[in-house]
Amino acid sequence: MICEFCGSETFEKKVKRLHWYNKKLYIVENVPAQVCAECGERYFHAQVLDEIDRMLDEDHEVMERIEVEVVAL
């Protein structure tokens, strides 16, 4: 795949993804993505994003909970 931003090649890698679902923020680990070798832009297949949504709809293991502050600039 070619990066839309810089034109470089991408490669497959498992990454962490910040994922908003039903007004909650999740950090999902081991998500397959295409990552640009030059600029680091990440691309996710729609099937992978749908799979994350389905997983979050069901009972799922929570590995850790963290507190996040929301601030304005």
Backbone bond lengths (Angstrom), bond angles and torsions (degrees), N, CA, C in turn:
res aa  C-N    CA-C-N  psi(-1)  N-CA   C-N-CA  omega(-1)  CA-C   N-CA-C  phi
1 M - - - 1.448 - - 1.533 108.11 -
2 I 1.314 116.46 147.84 1.464 122.56 178.77 1.528 109.42 -105.55
3 C 1.312 117.34 133.54 1.465 122.98 178.83 1.524 110.10 -65.42
4 E 1.314 115.96 132.32 1.465 121.76 178.98 1.523 112.52 -70.24
5 F 1.323 117.74 -21.34 1.457 120.98 -174.45 1.522 113.36 -92.39
6 C 1.345 116.90 -42.52 1.469 117.97 -174.81 1.529 113.36 -122.02
7 G 1.337 117.43 -7.79 1.457 120.40 176.68 1.514 115.34 82.83
8 S 1.318 118.32 5.15 1.468 121.66 179.61 1.519 110.85 -84.11
9 E 1.331 115.42 167.39 1.461 122.05 177.40 1.532 110.23 -74.54
10 T 1.330 115.34 150.62 1.456 120.76 173.36 1.521 108.95 -107.36
11 F 1.320 114.93 164.58 1.460 120.84 175.95 1.519 108.14 -138.33
12 E 1.342 117.08 156.02 1.457 120.47 -179.14 1.524 110.22 -80.49
13 K 1.327 114.54 137.84 1.455 121.20 -178.86 1.514 108.43 -154.11
14 K 1.323 117.59 149.32 1.461 121.56 173.48 1.524 107.80 -91.79
15 V 1.345 116.28 129.39 1.459 122.03 -173.48 1.529 110.63 -131.45
16 K 1.327 115.75 168.80 1.465 121.76 167.86 1.520 107.67 -88.24
17 R 1.340 116.22 141.79 1.455 120.42 179.08 1.526 109.64 -129.05
18 L 1.323 116.19 130.92 1.464 121.07 170.36 1.519 105.72 -81.77
19 H 1.332 116.96 122.84 1.463 121.01 -170.73 1.522 109.65 -132.63
20 W 1.329 117.00 115.79 1.459 122.06 175.77 1.516 108.63 -85.21
21 Y 1.336 116.62 130.88 1.465 121.15 177.53 1.522 108.45 -151.18
22 N 1.323 116.71 127.47 1.474 122.69 -178.78 1.522 112.21 49.79
23 K 1.318 115.26 47.54 1.460 123.50 176.61 1.528 113.81 63.58
24 K 1.330 116.73 22.17 1.460 121.76 175.44 1.517 108.47 -124.92
25 L 1.317 115.16 147.31 1.456 121.13 177.01 1.522 109.12 -101.56
26 Y 1.329 115.58 128.99 1.461 122.34 178.39 1.523 108.53 -119.75
27 I 1.317 115.97 149.63 1.457 122.03 167.47 1.518 105.58 -108.33
28 V 1.323 116.31 115.76 1.457 121.54 -176.89 1.525 107.49 -108.46
29 E 1.319 116.28 125.25 1.460 120.94 -178.71 1.523 111.37 -97.06
30 N 1.326 115.94 159.57 1.468 123.90 175.50 1.519 113.03 63.31
31 V 1.321 116.87 39.05 1.463 121.67 179.72 1.529 108.90 -90.59
32 P 1.338 118.22 124.26 1.462 119.65 178.06 1.528 111.01 -68.30
33 A 1.318 115.74 134.93 1.467 121.32 -179.63 1.519 109.02 -147.08
34 Q 1.316 115.24 160.08 1.457 121.72 167.36 1.523 105.58 -96.49
35 V 1.332 117.61 124.88 1.463 122.39 -175.70 1.526 108.63 -118.76
36 C 1.325 116.19 131.36 1.463 120.48 179.19 1.525 109.89 -69.53
37 A 1.316 115.36 130.66 1.461 120.76 -179.28 1.529 111.97 -69.40
38 E 1.325 117.48 -23.96 1.469 120.98 -176.20 1.528 112.35 -93.83
39 C 1.347 117.22 -55.18 1.466 119.69 -172.80 1.524 114.06 -105.36
40 G 1.333 117.89 -10.27 1.459 120.68 176.56 1.516 115.30 85.22
41 E 1.333 118.32 0.71 1.474 120.66 177.63 1.527 109.20 -56.06
42 R 1.349 115.67 140.72 1.459 120.18 -177.47 1.525 110.23 -114.62
43 Y 1.325 115.41 140.83 1.461 122.84 179.42 1.519 108.42 -124.39
44 F 1.348 115.77 134.35 1.454 121.89 -179.12 1.526 109.03 -119.71
45 H 1.335 116.66 135.47 1.456 120.61 175.55 1.522 108.63 -70.99
46 A 1.324 116.63 145.17 1.470 122.03 -179.86 1.528 110.91 -58.21
47 Q 1.316 117.78 -35.88 1.474 121.09 179.20 1.522 111.14 -61.74
48 V 1.319 116.95 -38.23 1.469 121.04 179.46 1.527 109.73 -66.81
49 L 1.327 117.73 -42.87 1.468 121.15 179.55 1.519 111.06 -65.78
50 D 1.338 117.05 -38.96 1.469 120.83 176.12 1.523 110.68 -64.15
51 E 1.323 116.95 -39.09 1.463 121.33 178.73 1.522 110.89 -63.30
52 I 1.327 117.25 -39.52 1.469 120.66 176.84 1.525 109.94 -62.10
53 D 1.332 117.33 -46.25 1.472 121.04 179.05 1.529 110.88 -58.31
54 R 1.333 117.26 -45.32 1.476 120.88 179.89 1.530 110.22 -61.95
55 M 1.332 116.89 -42.81 1.454 120.77 -180.00 1.528 110.58 -61.01
56 L 1.329 117.21 -42.50 1.455 121.09 -177.71 1.519 112.24 -72.01
57 D 1.335 117.52 -24.25 1.467 121.68 175.76 1.519 111.88 -70.17
58 E 1.321 116.94 -28.29 1.459 122.23 -177.57 1.528 109.54 -96.11
59 D 1.328 115.40 171.97 1.463 119.18 171.96 1.522 107.62 -62.98
60 H 1.315 117.13 133.18 1.456 120.89 -178.42 1.530 109.14 -142.72
61 E 1.309 114.76 153.53 1.458 120.68 179.15 1.526 109.86 -71.84
62 V 1.313 116.13 132.29 1.463 121.80 175.14 1.516 106.67 -102.85
63 M 1.317 115.86 115.92 1.462 120.98 -176.58 1.524 112.00 -78.52
64 E 1.336 116.19 -32.94 1.465 120.28 -176.53 1.521 108.73 -164.90
65 R 1.311 116.91 149.92 1.467 122.25 172.36 1.522 107.54 -117.00
66 I 1.338 115.89 138.60 1.462 120.43 177.65 1.514 109.26 -130.14
67 E 1.300 115.94 158.60 1.463 122.23 176.88 1.514 108.11 -99.47
68 V 1.332 116.58 134.23 1.455 121.47 -178.68 1.523 109.43 -124.34
69 E 1.317 116.87 131.14 1.463 121.27 176.43 1.521 109.34 -91.34
70 V 1.337 115.18 141.05 1.466 121.81 175.88 1.524 106.88 -112.22
71 V 1.342 116.57 123.06 1.457 121.18 -178.41 1.530 109.18 -131.40
72 A 1.304 116.79 163.00 1.467 122.29 176.99 1.517 109.27 -113.69
73 L 1.289 116.38 150.95 1.467 122.36 178.49 1.509 109.71 -92.97
